[in-house]
Amino acid sequence: MANTGDMIFRVPFVVSYMSALTRSNQANVILTVRPLASVTHVPPVFMQPGDSVTIAMRGLGQTEPIPVIAEE
């Protein structure tokens, strides 16, 4: 199991970087994954538009599926 201590970039940097790229609001969610989690599969597996993500947090529950959309 991974945690934020395993991240290459610390949370404040990730939030700052994302804030510089896009307008932020209360509904924004920044998702991170373990380094190389997708590219270690053969062939590599990456999320595509049309895929969906469900976010679950212990004690808080989970979201409805969130669609992956292409960058604008």
TAHUJO-V385178 format. One record per residue. N is the residue number from 1. RES is the residue in one small letter. OMEGA is omega in whole degrees, 0 to 359 (* if undefined). NEAR is the number of other ideal C-beta (glycine too) atoms within 8 Angstrom. Layout:
N_RES_OMEGA_NEAR ; N_RES_OMEGA_NEAR
This chain:
1_m_180_2 ; 2_a_175_4 ; 3_n_185_5 ; 4_t_176_6 ; 5_g_180_4 ; 6_d_185_7 ; 7_m_176_9 ; 8_i_178_3 ; 9_f_181_6 ; 10_r_184_7 ; 11_v_180_7 ; 12_p_178_6 ; 13_f_181_8 ; 14_v_180_12 ; 15_v_179_9 ; 16_s_181_8 ; 17_y_180_9 ; 18_m_179_11 ; 19_s_178_8 ; 20_a_183_5 ; 21_l_187_5 ; 22_t_177_6 ; 23_r_184_3 ; 24_s_171_6 ; 25_n_185_5 ; 26_q_183_3 ; 27_a_181_4 ; 28_n_175_8 ; 29_v_176_6 ; 30_i_180_7 ; 31_l_175_6 ; 32_t_179_5 ; 33_v_176_6 ; 34_r_177_6 ; 35_p_178_6 ; 36_l_182_6 ; 37_a_183_7 ; 38_s_186_10 ; 39_v_177_6 ; 40_t_174_7 ; 41_h_177_7 ; 42_v_354_4 ; 43_p_180_4 ; 44_p_181_8 ; 45_v_178_5 ; 46_f_177_5 ; 47_m_182_6 ; 48_q_173_6 ; 49_p_184_7 ; 50_g_173_5 ; 51_d_176_8 ; 52_s_182_7 ; 53_v_171_9 ; 54_t_182_9 ; 55_i_179_9 ; 56_a_178_7 ; 57_m_179_7 ; 58_r_178_4 ; 59_g_181_3 ; 60_l_183_5 ; 61_g_182_4 ; 62_q_179_7 ; 63_t_166_7 ; 64_e_177_4 ; 65_p_180_7 ; 66_i_182_10 ; 67_p_173_8 ; 68_v_180_10 ; 69_i_179_5 ; 70_a_175_4 ; 71_e_178_3 ; 72_e_*_2
